[in-house]
Amino acid sequence: MSRDEHLNDGHQTDILVGVDGSPPSRAALRWALDQARLTGGRVRAIAAWEVPAYTGLTLIPYDDLAAAAGKLLSTTVQEVLGFDPPPVEVDEIVLPGHPAQVLIDASAHAALLVVGSRGHGAFAGTLLGSVSQLCVQHAHCPVVVVRGKH
């Protein structure tokens, strides 16, 4: 399925959540699952990946980057859900692109976007990370920013 097909397959009850494996993104996923349970929505957990600006002399195949993002997403979702079957439908989606832009694009087809307060960026002490700040400013639907445990 192409990027556009993934993004256009959304429903107005969908709750999108950005997942990068960080504690705030895990907290965001838990919040999204709880909200979906209350509203009957579907959770669409999204991991975005992009080619590093500088990779040295070694070229990293796109498939390897996508596979790594997919593994991180699946592992994170499984760890948050535990061994019980999910109480709501959870779709795992891996898309290429800058995380903020991927989430903003996907938000055009969703009821709600949930993000962690900050992820793996360089400024861990900031109140909002760059991805969450861009999503709050540009998303096409309401955004919930969930603060992770420290």
C-alpha positions, 0 to 999 in steps of 0.5 A: 500500500502506498503512502497516500493509500495508508493516509487516505484510508483513515476514518473520522473516528481514528486516533493517530499516535506517533510512536518512536519508542521513547517513554513519552511516545509510549505514554501517548500510545497508552493514552490513545488506547484508553481514548479509543476504548472510550470512544470506540475509535481505531488506533493507528500507531505511526512510525516515520523514518527518514534517510539520515542526512549523513551516513558516512561512507556506508549506504543504508538501503531504504528497506533496512531503514523501513524494517528497523522502524517497523520492528521498533513500532511492533515492539513498542506496541506489543510492550504497551499492550502486553500479552492481552489482546488489544481492547480496540483495533490497532493498526501499525503503519510505517511511512517514510518522511520526517515524523512531523510531516508524516503525522500532519499529513495523516491528521487530515483523515483522523479525529485526533492526533496524539503525540508524546511531549518529546522524543529522541531529539537533542533538547530533552529538557524542552517542554515540547519537542520539535515534532510535537510542536509542529504537530500542534501548530499544523495538524488538521485535527485536534492534537493531544500532547502526552507527557511521558514519565521521567 
